[in-house]
Amino acid sequence: MTVEISLKDKIEDEEVLALYRANDWSSAEKPVQLLAALRGSHTLVTARAEDRLVGIANAISDGHLVVYYPHLLVHPHFQRRGIGRRMMAALQGRYSAFHQQMLTADGEAIPFYEALGFVRAGKTEPMWIYAGSEH
């Protein structure tokens, strides 16, 4: 099965919510905000298999120096096939010259991002005010 990665794909509400629910992401509980955030991203990347949305990733950025990658998720049935790696490659291709590329990773995602070259940010400590429930 061929998976297509796109930087210019249109997303439909229900397919996005289904993907987030399949991954148990609490942001699916706030569909209006989630969809607005994704559509307002500096860059949005999708992965499709036979027209089905199987992955999504986004970037928010000042457009010059700093980019933050808040979401990257692949449907559980399509994980470990290189889809997440390809979506990150598409994002990093756009932001490779930026001074700072940032993200927050936990659990099983940490080795994935380390394999892509991400490292702990010096002596920083992750901090947040978080309204979710899955962490």
ZIRAQUI-V766766 format. One record per residue. N is the residue number from 0. OMEGA is omega in whole degrees, 0 to 359 (* if undefined). NEAR is the number of other C-alpha atoms within 12 Angstrom. D_CENTER is the distance of its C-alpha to the mean C-alpha in Angstrom with 1 decimal. Layout:
BEGIN
n->{N:N}
omega->{OMEGA:OMEGA}
near->{NEAR:NEAR}
d_center->{D_CENTER:D_CENTER}
END
This chain:
BEGIN
n->{0:1:2:3:4:5:6:7:8:9:10:11:12:13:14:15:16:17:18:19:20:21:22:23:24:25:26:27:28:29:30:31:32:33:34:35:36:37:38:39:40:41:42:43:44:45:46:47:48:49:50:51:52:53:54:55:56:57:58:59:60:61:62:63:64:65:66:67:68:69:70:71:72:73:74:75:76:77:78:79:80:81:82:83:84:85:86:87:88:89:90:91:92:93:94:95:96:97:98:99:100:101:102:103:104:105:106:107:108:109:110:111:112:113:114:115:116:117:118:119:120:121:122:123:124:125:126:127:128:129:130:131:132:133:134}
omega->{180:176:180:177:183:173:187:184:172:179:177:184:187:180:178:181:178:179:179:178:179:179:180:177:184:178:175:178:178:189:181:181:180:182:177:180:180:181:178:181:174:176:177:180:176:173:181:173:181:179:179:176:181:179:177:177:179:178:169:190:170:177:185:187:190:173:176:180:184:185:167:177:181:179:183:180:182:181:179:176:179:182:178:178:180:177:177:177:178:178:182:175:179:188:186:182:182:180:186:172:188:171:174:181:174:176:183:181:184:179:178:181:176:178:177:176:179:178:175:185:177:181:183:174:176:180:177:164:193:181:180:182:188:180:*}
near->{10:15:24:26:32:29:28:18:22:20:29:19:21:17:25:38:31:28:35:31:22:23:25:20:26:22:29:27:20:19:24:16:16:24:26:17:23:33:27:15:27:26:34:36:42:42:42:31:21:12:20:26:35:39:45:47:44:39:35:28:26:17:20:17:16:22:27:30:33:27:34:38:39:40:32:19:16:24:22:17:20:22:34:36:30:30:36:42:24:29:38:30:17:24:28:20:15:19:15:21:33:28:29:24:24:15:11:11:22:17:15:22:25:18:14:20:19:22:20:19:16:8:7:9:9:15:7:9:7:11:12:14:12:15:12}
d_center->{21.9:20.2:16.4:15.8:12.8:13.2:12.5:15.0:14.5:15.7:14.1:16.6:16.5:17.6:15.3:12.2:14.0:15.2:11.9:10.9:14.6:14.6:12.2:14.3:11.8:14.3:12.6:14.0:17.3:16.8:16.2:17.8:15.8:12.4:13.3:14.8:11.9:9.7:12.9:13.7:10.8:12.2:10.2:8.4:8.0:9.2:11.0:14.4:17.2:20.5:19.0:17.0:13.3:12.0:8.3:5.7:2.9:4.8:7.4:10.5:13.6:17.3:17.5:19.7:19.2:16.1:12.4:9.9:6.1:5.8:2.8:2.0:5.5:8.7:11.9:14.2:16.8:14.8:13.5:15.3:15.9:13.9:11.3:8.3:10.6:11.4:8.1:7.9:11.5:11.2:9.3:11.8:14.5:14.3:14.3:16.4:19.4:17.9:19.7:16.8:13.1:11.9:9.4:10.6:10.8:13.3:15.3:14.5:11.3:13.7:15.5:12.6:11.5:15.3:15.9:13.8:16.1:14.5:17.3:18.3:19.0:22.8:24.5:21.9:21.3:18.1:19.1:18.0:19.4:17.4:18.2:16.4:18.2:16.2:16.6}
END
